[in-house]
Amino acid sequence: MPPHKLSRQQRAQILHLLCEGQSIRAVTRLTGCSKNTVAKLLVEAGHACAAYQDKALRKLPCKRVQMDEIWSFVYAKNDNVKDAKRAPATAGDVWTWTAICADTKLIVSWLLGSRDMDAALAFTHDLESRLANRVQLTSDGHRPYLQAVEAAFADQVDYAMLIKIYGADPQAETRYSPAKCIGAEKQPKIGSPDDKHISTSYVERSNLTKRMHMRRFTRLTNAFSKKVENHAAAIALHTMYYNFVRIHQTLRVTPAMAAGVTDKLWEVSDIVEMLEQWELANFKPEYQFVVRQYKIGKGHSISVLWRGGEVDTIFGFEKEDDALQWIKEKSQAWLLEHK
């Protein structure tokens, strides 16, 4: 079932399942839609959500912002790419850079890329462009942050690093268990950050939410992303759902409502409506009628060319005028039945 023939209710159901941690194959089993249909809808919704939030998340009145990065991979982990068959150029480890407002829990900015200086610079410049006033900023001890924050904010920020100290846990499994945190050191870097607000707890909890709500982030499974475009789309969709739809337990409203970005509680159906508006602005019409004459014998047919490339054909028109009359008088009823 191609995505353009899905009803709003079906689209909302598929997107809701994806936002609640279901894999694409699980969604196909639950809805009866094909894998390609679900994947195409995910990519389109991801583009639409990214474009909407790029415009909506501006001049944000944040006071305290926390930054962090979360690891994942596309197609294969870095160490396995060289042995992977048909690995794309984008295969390997990828990092999602995230900034969250500590008060409203709004995900202000995110970036999918490497864990290097170029990505840090792009991420911090994007973050700075979305803030309305001076903020207190906290990150972990990742070295590129210091230069990137200074380049993006200059001295118009109160910035500190929270450097955690890890030690080995003698009872932990050596392969999969994380190192044990045995302490943390607060290091002011720029301006005058308030010591009691030097923390990365909220952004780290947000990263846990990502792993819980995006199946492709789950460790030790085969649900990892095979294409970087699908990975980016899933992040954009999750961020839209988290910011606008999912009520935060402590705030009792969505982060977008708490930050004043919207005054209403969104539903997944609102994301679908936003997606439809994005499609109208960025794609050709959903369908197009073309009258054709039979190559052999007399008569005409009408081809319905759908946006996704599929074609339906209606036969049995003696003259071209008969086909044009059908388009004028009966096509809408046919579309309601087949859309």
Phi and psi restraints in degrees (value plus and minus 20) as a CYANA .aco file:
   2 PRO   PHI     -87.1   -47.1
   2 PRO   PSI     131.7   171.7
   3 PRO   PHI     -81.2   -41.2
   3 PRO   PSI     -49.7    -9.7
   4 HIS   PHI     -92.5   -52.5
   4 HIS   PSI     -35.5     4.5
   5 LYS   PHI    -116.3   -76.3
   5 LYS   PSI     -21.5    18.5
   6 LEU   PHI     -93.7   -53.7
   6 LEU   PSI     121.6   161.6
   7 SER   PHI     -96.7   -56.7
   7 SER   PSI     147.2   187.2
   8 ARG   PHI     -79.3   -39.3
   8 ARG   PSI     -59.6   -19.6
   9 GLN   PHI     -83.9   -43.9
   9 GLN   PSI     -61.2   -21.2
  10 GLN   PHI     -87.0   -47.0
  10 GLN   PSI     -62.5   -22.5
  11 ARG   PHI     -79.9   -39.9
  11 ARG   PSI     -65.5   -25.5
  12 ALA   PHI     -82.5   -42.5
  12 ALA   PSI     -60.2   -20.2
  13 GLN   PHI     -83.1   -43.1
  13 GLN   PSI     -65.9   -25.9
  14 ILE   PHI     -82.6   -42.6
  14 ILE   PSI     -67.3   -27.3
  15 LEU   PHI     -84.8   -44.8
  15 LEU   PSI     -57.3   -17.3
  16 HIS   PHI     -85.2   -45.2
  16 HIS   PSI     -61.7   -21.7
  17 LEU   PHI     -83.3   -43.3
  17 LEU   PSI     -61.8   -21.8
  18 LEU   PHI     -83.4   -43.4
  18 LEU   PSI     -59.9   -19.9
  19 CYS   PHI     -89.6   -49.6
  19 CYS   PSI     -40.9    -0.9
  20 GLU   PHI    -120.8   -80.8
  20 GLU   PSI       1.4    41.4
  21 GLY   PHI      73.0   113.0
  21 GLY   PSI     -11.4    28.6
  22 GLN   PHI    -101.6   -61.6
  22 GLN   PSI     123.7   163.7
  23 SER   PHI     -96.9   -56.9
  23 SER   PSI     145.6   185.6
  24 ILE   PHI     -80.7   -40.7
  24 ILE   PSI     -62.5   -22.5
  25 ARG   PHI     -85.9   -45.9
  25 ARG   PSI     -57.0   -17.0
  26 ALA   PHI     -84.4   -44.4
  26 ALA   PSI     -59.5   -19.5
  27 VAL   PHI     -84.2   -44.2
  27 VAL   PSI     -58.5   -18.5
  28 THR   PHI     -83.7   -43.7
  28 THR   PSI     -57.5   -17.5
  29 ARG   PHI     -90.1   -50.1
  29 ARG   PSI     -55.8   -15.8
  30 LEU   PHI     -98.6   -58.6
  30 LEU   PSI     -49.1    -9.1
  31 THR   PHI    -128.5   -88.5
  31 THR   PSI     -39.6     0.4
  32 GLY   PHI      63.5   103.5
  32 GLY   PSI     -18.3    21.7
  33 CYS   PHI    -103.1   -63.1
  33 CYS   PSI     138.8   178.8
  34 SER   PHI     -95.8   -55.8
  34 SER   PSI     141.2   181.2
  35 LYS   PHI     -81.7   -41.7
  35 LYS   PSI     -61.5   -21.5
  36 ASN   PHI     -84.2   -44.2
  36 ASN   PSI     -57.6   -17.6
  37 THR   PHI     -82.2   -42.2
  37 THR   PSI     -66.3   -26.3
  38 VAL   PHI     -85.5   -45.5
  38 VAL   PSI     -63.0   -23.0
  39 ALA   PHI     -85.2   -45.2
  39 ALA   PSI     -61.4   -21.4
  40 LYS   PHI     -84.8   -44.8
  40 LYS   PSI     -60.5   -20.5
  41 LEU   PHI     -84.8   -44.8
  41 LEU   PSI     -60.8   -20.8
  42 LEU   PHI     -78.9   -38.9
  42 LEU   PSI     -66.5   -26.5
  43 VAL   PHI     -85.0   -45.0
  43 VAL   PSI     -65.6   -25.6
  44 GLU   PHI     -82.9   -42.9
  44 GLU   PSI     -64.6   -24.6
  45 ALA   PHI     -83.9   -43.9
  45 ALA   PSI     -57.5   -17.5
  46 GLY   PHI     -82.7   -42.7
  46 GLY   PSI     -65.0   -25.0
  47 HIS   PHI     -81.2   -41.2
  47 HIS   PSI     -63.3   -23.3
  48 ALA   PHI     -85.7   -45.7
  48 ALA   PSI     -62.7   -22.7
  49 CYS   PHI     -85.8   -45.8
  49 CYS   PSI     -60.6   -20.6
  50 ALA   PHI     -83.6   -43.6
  50 ALA   PSI     -63.4   -23.4
  51 ALA   PHI     -86.0   -46.0
  51 ALA   PSI     -61.2   -21.2
  52 TYR   PHI     -84.9   -44.9
  52 TYR   PSI     -67.0   -27.0
  53 GLN   PHI     -90.6   -50.6
  53 GLN   PSI     -49.2    -9.2
  54 ASP   PHI     -79.8   -39.8
  54 ASP   PSI     -55.8   -15.8
  55 LYS   PHI    -104.6   -64.6
  55 LYS   PSI     -58.3   -18.3
  56 ALA   PHI     -96.3   -56.3
  56 ALA   PSI     -54.5   -14.5
  57 LEU   PHI    -109.2   -69.2
  57 LEU   PSI      52.2    92.2
  58 ARG   PHI    -153.4  -113.4
  58 ARG   PSI     131.5   171.5
  59 LYS   PHI      31.1    71.1
  59 LYS   PSI      28.2    68.2
  60 LEU   PHI    -100.0   -60.0
  60 LEU   PSI     115.4   155.4
  61 PRO   PHI    -105.2   -65.2
  61 PRO   PSI      22.7    62.7
  62 CYS   PHI     -92.5   -52.5
  62 CYS   PSI     129.9   169.9
  63 LYS   PHI    -134.6   -94.6
  63 LYS   PSI     -55.2   -15.2
  64 ARG   PHI    -152.1  -112.1
  64 ARG   PSI     106.2   146.2
  65 VAL   PHI    -146.8  -106.8
  65 VAL   PSI     118.5   158.5
  66 GLN   PHI    -138.7   -98.7
  66 GLN   PSI     122.8   162.8
  67 MET   PHI    -143.9  -103.9
  67 MET   PSI     128.4   168.4
  68 ASP   PHI    -182.8  -142.8
  68 ASP   PSI     153.0   193.0
  69 GLU   PHI    -149.0  -109.0
  69 GLU   PSI     125.7   165.7
  70 ILE   PHI    -144.3  -104.3
  70 ILE   PSI     114.4   154.4
  71 TRP   PHI    -108.2   -68.2
  71 TRP   PSI     125.6   165.6
  72 SER   PHI    -178.2  -138.2
  72 SER   PSI    -193.8  -153.8
  73 PHE   PHI    -169.2  -129.2
  73 PHE   PSI     139.5   179.5
  74 VAL   PHI    -138.1   -98.1
  74 VAL   PSI     105.3   145.3
  75 TYR   PHI      51.6    91.6
  75 TYR   PSI     -70.5   -30.5
  76 ALA   PHI    -180.9  -140.9
  76 ALA   PSI     134.5   174.5
  77 LYS   PHI     -88.2   -48.2
  77 LYS   PSI     139.6   179.6
  78 ASN   PHI     -71.8   -31.8
  78 ASN   PSI     -65.1   -25.1
  79 ASP   PHI     -87.4   -47.4
  79 ASP   PSI     -39.6     0.4
  80 ASN   PHI    -123.8   -83.8
  80 ASN   PSI     -25.4    14.6
  81 VAL   PHI     -81.2   -41.2
  81 VAL   PSI     -61.1   -21.1
  82 LYS   PHI     -82.8   -42.8
  82 LYS   PSI     -45.1    -5.1
  83 ASP   PHI    -121.2   -81.2
  83 ASP   PSI     -23.6    16.4
  84 ALA   PHI     -99.1   -59.1
  84 ALA   PSI     115.8   155.8
  85 LYS   PHI     -99.4   -59.4
  85 LYS   PSI     115.6   155.6
  86 ARG   PHI      36.2    76.2
  86 ARG   PSI      13.9    53.9
  87 ALA   PHI     -87.5   -47.5
  87 ALA   PSI     109.7   149.7
  88 PRO   PHI     -92.3   -52.3
  88 PRO   PSI     147.9   187.9
  89 ALA   PHI     -83.0   -43.0
  89 ALA   PSI     -45.5    -5.5
  90 THR   PHI    -109.7   -69.7
  90 THR   PSI     -14.8    25.2
  91 ALA   PHI     -86.9   -46.9
  91 ALA   PSI     129.6   169.6
  92 GLY   PHI     103.9   143.9
  92 GLY   PSI    -190.5  -150.5
  93 ASP   PHI     -88.1   -48.1
  93 ASP   PSI     119.9   159.9
  94 VAL   PHI    -153.6  -113.6
  94 VAL   PSI     131.8   171.8
  95 TRP   PHI    -143.8  -103.8
  95 TRP   PSI     117.4   157.4
  96 THR   PHI    -124.1   -84.1
  96 THR   PSI      90.1   130.1
  97 TRP   PHI    -102.8   -62.8
  97 TRP   PSI     111.9   151.9
  98 THR   PHI    -155.2  -115.2
  98 THR   PSI     119.8   159.8
  99 ALA   PHI    -145.1  -105.1
  99 ALA   PSI     111.4   151.4
 100 ILE   PHI    -147.4  -107.4
 100 ILE   PSI     122.7   162.7
 101 CYS   PHI     -98.5   -58.5
 101 CYS   PSI     103.8   143.8
 102 ALA   PHI     -88.4   -48.4
 102 ALA   PSI     -44.6    -4.6
 103 ASP   PHI    -108.3   -68.3
 103 ASP   PSI     -66.6   -26.6
 104 THR   PHI    -116.1   -76.1
 104 THR   PSI     -30.1     9.9
 105 LYS   PHI      42.9    82.9
 105 LYS   PSI       0.8    40.8
 106 LEU   PHI     -96.6   -56.6
 106 LEU   PSI     111.8   151.8
 107 ILE   PHI     -97.1   -57.1
 107 ILE   PSI      86.9   126.9
 108 VAL   PHI     -99.2   -59.2
 108 VAL   PSI     -61.7   -21.7
 109 SER   PHI    -172.3  -132.3
 109 SER   PSI     129.3   169.3
 110 TRP   PHI    -169.7  -129.7
 110 TRP   PSI     135.8   175.8
 111 LEU   PHI    -168.0  -128.0
 111 LEU   PSI     113.4   153.4
 112 LEU   PHI    -121.1   -81.1
 112 LEU   PSI     102.9   142.9
 113 GLY   PHI    -196.7  -156.7
 113 GLY   PSI    -179.0  -139.0
 114 SER   PHI    -103.2   -63.2
 114 SER   PSI     153.3   193.3
 115 ARG   PHI    -122.4   -82.4
 115 ARG   PSI      36.9    76.9
 116 ASP   PHI    -146.7  -106.7
 116 ASP   PSI    -195.9  -155.9
 117 MET   PHI     -85.7   -45.7
 117 MET   PSI     -60.2   -20.2
 118 ASP   PHI     -79.8   -39.8
 118 ASP   PSI     -64.6   -24.6
 119 ALA   PHI     -86.3   -46.3
 119 ALA   PSI     -59.8   -19.8
 120 ALA   PHI     -81.6   -41.6
 120 ALA   PSI     -61.9   -21.9
 121 LEU   PHI     -85.1   -45.1
 121 LEU   PSI     -66.0   -26.0
 122 ALA   PHI     -82.6   -42.6
 122 ALA   PSI     -61.0   -21.0
 123 PHE   PHI     -85.9   -45.9
 123 PHE   PSI     -69.3   -29.3
 124 THR   PHI     -88.7   -48.7
 124 THR   PSI     -54.5   -14.5
 125 HIS   PHI     -85.9   -45.9
 125 HIS   PSI     -59.5   -19.5
 126 ASP   PHI     -84.9   -44.9
 126 ASP   PSI     -63.0   -23.0
 127 LEU   PHI     -79.4   -39.4
 127 LEU   PSI     -67.3   -27.3
 128 GLU   PHI     -80.3   -40.3
 128 GLU   PSI     -55.4   -15.4
 129 SER   PHI     -91.1   -51.1
 129 SER   PSI     -34.5     5.5
 130 ARG   PHI    -119.2   -79.2
 130 ARG   PSI     -26.9    13.1
 131 LEU   PHI    -117.5   -77.5
 131 LEU   PSI     124.0   164.0
 132 ALA   PHI    -112.2   -72.2
 132 ALA   PSI     -37.9     2.1
 133 ASN   PHI    -172.2  -132.2
 133 ASN   PSI     157.6   197.6
 134 ARG   PHI     -84.6   -44.6
 134 ARG   PSI     118.8   158.8
 135 VAL   PHI    -148.0  -108.0
 135 VAL   PSI     142.4   182.4
 136 GLN   PHI    -114.0   -74.0
 136 GLN   PSI     106.3   146.3
 137 LEU   PHI    -138.2   -98.2
 137 LEU   PSI     115.0   155.0
 138 THR   PHI    -150.8  -110.8
 138 THR   PSI     117.3   157.3
 139 SER   PHI    -154.8  -114.8
 139 SER   PSI     155.2   195.2
 140 ASP   PHI    -100.1   -60.1
 140 ASP   PSI    -188.5  -148.5
 141 GLY   PHI    -107.8   -67.8
 141 GLY   PSI      -3.9    36.1
 142 HIS   PHI     -80.9   -40.9
 142 HIS   PSI     101.2   141.2
 143 ARG   PHI     -77.5   -37.5
 143 ARG   PSI     -61.2   -21.2
 144 PRO   PHI     -79.7   -39.7
 144 PRO   PSI     -41.0    -1.0
 145 TYR   PHI     -78.8   -38.8
 145 TYR   PSI     -63.5   -23.5
 146 LEU   PHI     -80.1   -40.1
 146 LEU   PSI     -69.9   -29.9
 147 GLN   PHI     -88.5   -48.5
 147 GLN   PSI     -57.5   -17.5
 148 ALA   PHI     -87.7   -47.7
 148 ALA   PSI     -62.7   -22.7
 149 VAL   PHI     -84.9   -44.9
 149 VAL   PSI     -62.0   -22.0
 150 GLU   PHI     -83.5   -43.5
 150 GLU   PSI     -58.2   -18.2
 151 ALA   PHI     -89.4   -49.4
 151 ALA   PSI     -56.4   -16.4
 152 ALA   PHI    -104.4   -64.4
 152 ALA   PSI     -58.3   -18.3
 153 PHE   PHI    -127.6   -87.6
 153 PHE   PSI     -36.1     3.9
 154 ALA   PHI      36.7    76.7
 154 ALA   PSI    -144.8  -104.8
 155 ASP   PHI    -123.4   -83.4
 155 ASP   PSI      -6.8    33.2
 156 GLN   PHI    -113.0   -73.0
 156 GLN   PSI      26.8    66.8
 157 VAL   PHI    -180.7  -140.7
 157 VAL   PSI     132.4   172.4
 158 ASP   PHI    -128.1   -88.1
 158 ASP   PSI      83.8   123.8
 159 TYR   PHI    -139.2   -99.2
 159 TYR   PSI     118.5   158.5
 160 ALA   PHI    -162.9  -122.9
 160 ALA   PSI     134.2   174.2
 161 MET   PHI    -127.1   -87.1
 161 MET   PSI     119.8   159.8
 162 LEU   PHI    -129.1   -89.1
 162 LEU   PSI      85.9   125.9
 163 ILE   PHI    -120.4   -80.4
 163 ILE   PSI      94.2   134.2
 164 LYS   PHI    -108.1   -68.1
 164 LYS   PSI     124.2   164.2
 165 ILE   PHI    -129.4   -89.4
 165 ILE   PSI     103.7   143.7
 166 TYR   PHI    -131.9   -91.9
 166 TYR   PSI     127.2   167.2
 167 GLY   PHI    -153.3  -113.3
 167 GLY   PSI     139.7   179.7
 168 ALA   PHI     -94.5   -54.5
 168 ALA   PSI     120.2   160.2
 169 ASP   PHI    -117.3   -77.3
 169 ASP   PSI      92.0   132.0
 170 PRO   PHI     -82.6   -42.6
 170 PRO   PSI     -40.5    -0.5
 171 GLN   PHI    -117.8   -77.8
 171 GLN   PSI     -22.6    17.4
 172 ALA   PHI    -103.2   -63.2
 172 ALA   PSI     132.2   172.2
 173 GLU   PHI     -89.5   -49.5
 173 GLU   PSI     115.5   155.5
 174 THR   PHI     -92.0   -52.0
 174 THR   PSI     -43.9    -3.9
 175 ARG   PHI    -107.1   -67.1
 175 ARG   PSI     -67.3   -27.3
 176 TYR   PHI    -131.0   -91.0
 176 TYR   PSI     -38.7     1.3
 177 SER   PHI     -98.7   -58.7
 177 SER   PSI     117.0   157.0
 178 PRO   PHI     -92.0   -52.0
 178 PRO   PSI     139.0   179.0
 179 ALA   PHI     -86.6   -46.6
 179 ALA   PSI     134.0   174.0
 180 LYS   PHI    -107.7   -67.7
 180 LYS   PSI     108.8   148.8
 181 CYS   PHI     -99.8   -59.8
 181 CYS   PSI     101.7   141.7
 182 ILE   PHI    -130.8   -90.8
 182 ILE   PSI     -16.6    23.4
 183 GLY   PHI     150.4   190.4
 183 GLY   PSI     152.3   192.3
 184 ALA   PHI    -167.7  -127.7
 184 ALA   PSI     123.5   163.5
 185 GLU   PHI    -139.2   -99.2
 185 GLU   PSI     106.0   146.0
 186 LYS   PHI    -112.0   -72.0
 186 LYS   PSI     105.2   145.2
 187 GLN   PHI    -146.4  -106.4
 187 GLN   PSI      79.8   119.8
 188 PRO   PHI     -82.2   -42.2
 188 PRO   PSI     117.9   157.9
 189 LYS   PHI    -140.6  -100.6
 189 LYS   PSI     -63.6   -23.6
 190 ILE   PHI    -155.7  -115.7
 190 ILE   PSI     117.3   157.3
 191 GLY   PHI      51.0    91.0
 191 GLY   PSI    -168.7  -128.7
 192 SER   PHI    -149.9  -109.9
 192 SER   PSI      53.3    93.3
 193 PRO   PHI     -87.3   -47.3
 193 PRO   PSI     120.5   160.5
 194 ASP   PHI     -91.3   -51.3
 194 ASP   PSI     102.5   142.5
 195 ASP   PHI     -78.6   -38.6
 195 ASP   PSI     -57.2   -17.2
 196 LYS   PHI     -92.8   -52.8
 196 LYS   PSI     -33.1     6.9
 197 HIS   PHI    -128.5   -88.5
 197 HIS   PSI      -8.5    31.5
 198 ILE   PHI    -102.0   -62.0
 198 ILE   PSI      78.8   118.8
 199 SER   PHI    -177.4  -137.4
 199 SER   PSI     132.2   172.2
 200 THR   PHI    -144.4  -104.4
 200 THR   PSI       0.6    40.6
 201 SER   PHI     -84.1   -44.1
 201 SER   PSI     -62.2   -22.2
 202 TYR   PHI     -88.9   -48.9
 202 TYR   PSI     -61.2   -21.2
 203 VAL   PHI     -90.8   -50.8
 203 VAL   PSI     -52.6   -12.6
 204 GLU   PHI     -88.6   -48.6
 204 GLU   PSI     -57.0   -17.0
 205 ARG   PHI     -87.4   -47.4
 205 ARG   PSI     -54.7   -14.7
 206 SER   PHI     -83.8   -43.8
 206 SER   PSI     -57.4   -17.4
 207 ASN   PHI     -84.9   -44.9
 207 ASN   PSI     -56.1   -16.1
 208 LEU   PHI     -83.7   -43.7
 208 LEU   PSI     -60.7   -20.7
 209 THR   PHI     -80.4   -40.4
 209 THR   PSI     -58.6   -18.6
 210 LYS   PHI     -79.2   -39.2
 210 LYS   PSI     -66.8   -26.8
 211 ARG   PHI     -85.3   -45.3
 211 ARG   PSI     -51.3   -11.3
 212 MET   PHI     -98.2   -58.2
 212 MET   PSI     -50.9   -10.9
 213 HIS   PHI    -123.8   -83.8
 213 HIS   PSI     -27.2    12.8
 214 MET   PHI    -142.5  -102.5
 214 MET   PSI      92.7   132.7
 215 ARG   PHI     -79.0   -39.0
 215 ARG   PSI     -52.8   -12.8
 216 ARG   PHI     -91.1   -51.1
 216 ARG   PSI     -30.1     9.9
 217 PHE   PHI    -113.9   -73.9
 217 PHE   PSI     -27.0    13.0
 218 THR   PHI     -87.7   -47.7
 218 THR   PSI     113.1   153.1
 219 ARG   PHI     -97.8   -57.8
 219 ARG   PSI     134.8   174.8
 220 LEU   PHI      37.5    77.5
 220 LEU   PSI      21.6    61.6
 221 THR   PHI    -155.2  -115.2
 221 THR   PSI     156.3   196.3
 222 ASN   PHI    -122.3   -82.3
 222 ASN   PSI       2.0    42.0
 223 ALA   PHI    -111.7   -71.7
 223 ALA   PSI     -12.5    27.5
 224 PHE   PHI     -83.5   -43.5
 224 PHE   PSI     140.3   180.3
 225 SER   PHI     -89.3   -49.3
 225 SER   PSI     119.8   159.8
 226 LYS   PHI    -118.5   -78.5
 226 LYS   PSI     -40.8    -0.8
 227 LYS   PHI    -150.0  -110.0
 227 LYS   PSI     117.8   157.8
 228 VAL   PHI     -87.6   -47.6
 228 VAL   PSI     -50.1   -10.1
 229 GLU   PHI     -84.0   -44.0
 229 GLU   PSI     -61.8   -21.8
 230 ASN   PHI     -85.4   -45.4
 230 ASN   PSI     -56.7   -16.7
 231 HIS   PHI     -83.7   -43.7
 231 HIS   PSI     -66.5   -26.5
 232 ALA   PHI     -85.0   -45.0
 232 ALA   PSI     -59.0   -19.0
 233 ALA   PHI     -84.1   -44.1
 233 ALA   PSI     -60.9   -20.9
 234 ALA   PHI     -83.2   -43.2
 234 ALA   PSI     -59.5   -19.5
 235 ILE   PHI     -85.4   -45.4
 235 ILE   PSI     -64.2   -24.2
 236 ALA   PHI     -83.8   -43.8
 236 ALA   PSI     -62.0   -22.0
 237 LEU   PHI     -85.2   -45.2
 237 LEU   PSI     -63.9   -23.9
 238 HIS   PHI     -80.7   -40.7
 238 HIS   PSI     -63.0   -23.0
 239 THR   PHI     -83.4   -43.4
 239 THR   PSI     -60.3   -20.3
 240 MET   PHI     -82.3   -42.3
 240 MET   PSI     -65.8   -25.8
 241 TYR   PHI     -83.4   -43.4
 241 TYR   PSI     -65.1   -25.1
 242 TYR   PHI     -84.7   -44.7
 242 TYR   PSI     -64.9   -24.9
 243 ASN   PHI     -93.9   -53.9
 243 ASN   PSI     -57.9   -17.9
 244 PHE   PHI    -131.5   -91.5
 244 PHE   PSI     -43.4    -3.4
 245 VAL   PHI    -131.2   -91.2
 245 VAL   PSI     -64.6   -24.6
 246 ARG   PHI    -100.4   -60.4
 246 ARG   PSI      99.7   139.7
 247 ILE   PHI     -93.6   -53.6
 247 ILE   PSI     108.4   148.4
 248 HIS   PHI     -96.5   -56.5
 248 HIS   PSI     111.9   151.9
 249 GLN   PHI     -81.5   -41.5
 249 GLN   PSI     -58.2   -18.2
 250 THR   PHI     -98.5   -58.5
 250 THR   PSI     -61.7   -21.7
 251 LEU   PHI     -97.1   -57.1
 251 LEU   PSI     -46.2    -6.2
 252 ARG   PHI      47.3    87.3
 252 ARG   PSI     -11.8    28.2
 253 VAL   PHI    -158.7  -118.7
 253 VAL   PSI     155.6   195.6
 254 THR   PHI     -99.0   -59.0
 254 THR   PSI     135.8   175.8
 255 PRO   PHI     -76.4   -36.4
 255 PRO   PSI     -57.1   -17.1
 256 ALA   PHI     -84.5   -44.5
 256 ALA   PSI     -56.4   -16.4
 257 MET   PHI     -89.8   -49.8
 257 MET   PSI     -61.5   -21.5
 258 ALA   PHI     -83.5   -43.5
 258 ALA   PSI     -52.3   -12.3
 259 ALA   PHI    -108.7   -68.7
 259 ALA   PSI     -23.1    16.9
 260 GLY   PHI      59.0    99.0
 260 GLY   PSI      -5.4    34.6
 261 VAL   PHI     -94.4   -54.4
 261 VAL   PSI     -54.0   -14.0
 262 THR   PHI    -161.5  -121.5
 262 THR   PSI     136.2   176.2
 263 ASP   PHI    -128.6   -88.6
 263 ASP   PSI     -10.1    29.9
 264 LYS   PHI    -151.0  -111.0
 264 LYS   PSI     136.7   176.7
 265 LEU   PHI    -104.9   -64.9
 265 LEU   PSI      95.1   135.1
 266 TRP   PHI     -94.7   -54.7
 266 TRP   PSI     133.6   173.6
 267 GLU   PHI    -137.6   -97.6
 267 GLU   PSI     148.7   188.7
 268 VAL   PHI     -82.2   -42.2
 268 VAL   PSI     -50.9   -10.9
 269 SER   PHI     -82.2   -42.2
 269 SER   PSI     -50.2   -10.2
 270 ASP   PHI     -88.6   -48.6
 270 ASP   PSI     -54.8   -14.8
 271 ILE   PHI     -84.5   -44.5
 271 ILE   PSI     -60.3   -20.3
 272 VAL   PHI     -83.1   -43.1
 272 VAL   PSI     -63.4   -23.4
 273 GLU   PHI     -82.1   -42.1
 273 GLU   PSI     -62.7   -22.7
 274 MET   PHI     -82.1   -42.1
 274 MET   PSI     -59.0   -19.0
 275 LEU   PHI     -82.3   -42.3
 275 LEU   PSI     -62.5   -22.5
 276 GLU   PHI     -82.8   -42.8
 276 GLU   PSI     -60.8   -20.8
 277 GLN   PHI     -84.6   -44.6
 277 GLN   PSI     -58.8   -18.8
 278 TRP   PHI     -85.3   -45.3
 278 TRP   PSI     -60.1   -20.1
 279 GLU   PHI     -83.0   -43.0
 279 GLU   PSI     -62.9   -22.9
 280 LEU   PHI     -81.8   -41.8
 280 LEU   PSI     -54.5   -14.5
 281 ALA   PHI    -101.2   -61.2
 281 ALA   PSI     -39.7     0.3
 282 ASN   PHI    -139.7   -99.7
 282 ASN   PSI     -31.2     8.8
 283 PHE   PHI    -145.9  -105.9
 283 PHE   PSI     145.6   185.6
 284 LYS   PHI     -88.1   -48.1
 284 LYS   PSI     149.3   189.3
 285 PRO   PHI     -73.4   -33.4
 285 PRO   PSI     133.7   173.7
 286 GLU   PHI     -81.9   -41.9
 286 GLU   PSI     -52.9   -12.9
 287 TYR   PHI    -169.9  -129.9
 287 TYR   PSI     142.9   182.9
 288 GLN   PHI    -168.6  -128.6
 288 GLN   PSI     115.5   155.5
 289 PHE   PHI    -114.9   -74.9
 289 PHE   PSI     113.9   153.9
 290 VAL   PHI    -151.9  -111.9
 290 VAL   PSI     106.3   146.3
 291 VAL   PHI    -109.6   -69.6
 291 VAL   PSI     110.7   150.7
 292 ARG   PHI    -146.7  -106.7
 292 ARG   PSI     128.8   168.8
 293 GLN   PHI    -117.8   -77.8
 293 GLN   PSI     119.1   159.1
 294 TYR   PHI     -78.9   -38.9
 294 TYR   PSI     119.1   159.1
 295 LYS   PHI     -91.1   -51.1
 295 LYS   PSI     -52.4   -12.4
 296 ILE   PHI    -140.5  -100.5
 296 ILE   PSI     105.6   145.6
 297 GLY   PHI      62.9   102.9
 297 GLY   PSI    -194.8  -154.8
 298 LYS   PHI    -117.4   -77.4
 298 LYS   PSI     142.2   182.2
 299 GLY   PHI      95.4   135.4
 299 GLY   PSI     147.8   187.8
 300 HIS   PHI    -155.4  -115.4
 300 HIS   PSI     139.3   179.3
 301 SER   PHI    -152.3  -112.3
 301 SER   PSI     145.9   185.9
 302 ILE   PHI    -139.6   -99.6
 302 ILE   PSI     103.7   143.7
 303 SER   PHI    -118.6   -78.6
 303 SER   PSI     111.1   151.1
 304 VAL   PHI    -121.8   -81.8
 304 VAL   PSI      89.5   129.5
 305 LEU   PHI    -114.2   -74.2
 305 LEU   PSI      90.8   130.8
 306 TRP   PHI    -103.9   -63.9
 306 TRP   PSI     138.3   178.3
 307 ARG   PHI     -76.5   -36.5
 307 ARG   PSI     -59.3   -19.3
 308 GLY   PHI     -96.6   -56.6
 308 GLY   PSI     -22.6    17.4
 309 GLY   PHI      85.7   125.7
 309 GLY   PSI     -31.8     8.2
 310 GLU   PHI     -92.7   -52.7
 310 GLU   PSI     134.8   174.8
 311 VAL   PHI    -152.3  -112.3
 311 VAL   PSI     110.1   150.1
 312 ASP   PHI    -132.0   -92.0
 312 ASP   PSI     126.6   166.6
 313 THR   PHI    -148.7  -108.7
 313 THR   PSI     114.5   154.5
 314 ILE   PHI    -131.6   -91.6
 314 ILE   PSI     102.0   142.0
 315 PHE   PHI    -122.5   -82.5
 315 PHE   PSI     149.9   189.9
 316 GLY   PHI      81.6   121.6
 316 GLY   PSI       4.8    44.8
 317 PHE   PHI    -125.2   -85.2
 317 PHE   PSI     103.7   143.7
 318 GLU   PHI     -90.8   -50.8
 318 GLU   PSI     -62.7   -22.7
 319 LYS   PHI    -142.0  -102.0
 319 LYS   PSI     140.1   180.1
 320 GLU   PHI     -82.3   -42.3
 320 GLU   PSI     -57.1   -17.1
 321 ASP   PHI     -82.6   -42.6
 321 ASP   PSI     -54.6   -14.6
 322 ASP   PHI     -83.9   -43.9
 322 ASP   PSI     -61.0   -21.0
 323 ALA   PHI     -86.0   -46.0
 323 ALA   PSI     -62.5   -22.5
 324 LEU   PHI     -85.2   -45.2
 324 LEU   PSI     -56.7   -16.7
 325 GLN   PHI     -85.3   -45.3
 325 GLN   PSI     -58.6   -18.6
 326 TRP   PHI     -83.3   -43.3
 326 TRP   PSI     -62.8   -22.8
 327 ILE   PHI     -79.7   -39.7
 327 ILE   PSI     -60.6   -20.6
 328 LYS   PHI     -90.8   -50.8
 328 LYS   PSI     -59.6   -19.6
 329 GLU   PHI    -124.1   -84.1
 329 GLU   PSI     -50.4   -10.4
 330 LYS   PHI    -142.0  -102.0
 330 LYS   PSI     -25.4    14.6
 331 SER   PHI     -86.4   -46.4
 331 SER   PSI     -56.4   -16.4
 332 GLN   PHI     -85.0   -45.0
 332 GLN   PSI     -59.2   -19.2
 333 ALA   PHI     -84.7   -44.7
 333 ALA   PSI     -59.1   -19.1
 334 TRP   PHI     -83.4   -43.4
 334 TRP   PSI     -61.5   -21.5
 335 LEU   PHI     -83.8   -43.8
 335 LEU   PSI     -61.4   -21.4
 336 LEU   PHI     -81.6   -41.6
 336 LEU   PSI     -52.7   -12.7
 337 GLU   PHI     -99.0   -59.0
 337 GLU   PSI     -53.2   -13.2
 338 HIS   PHI    -126.9   -86.9
 338 HIS   PSI     -32.3     7.7
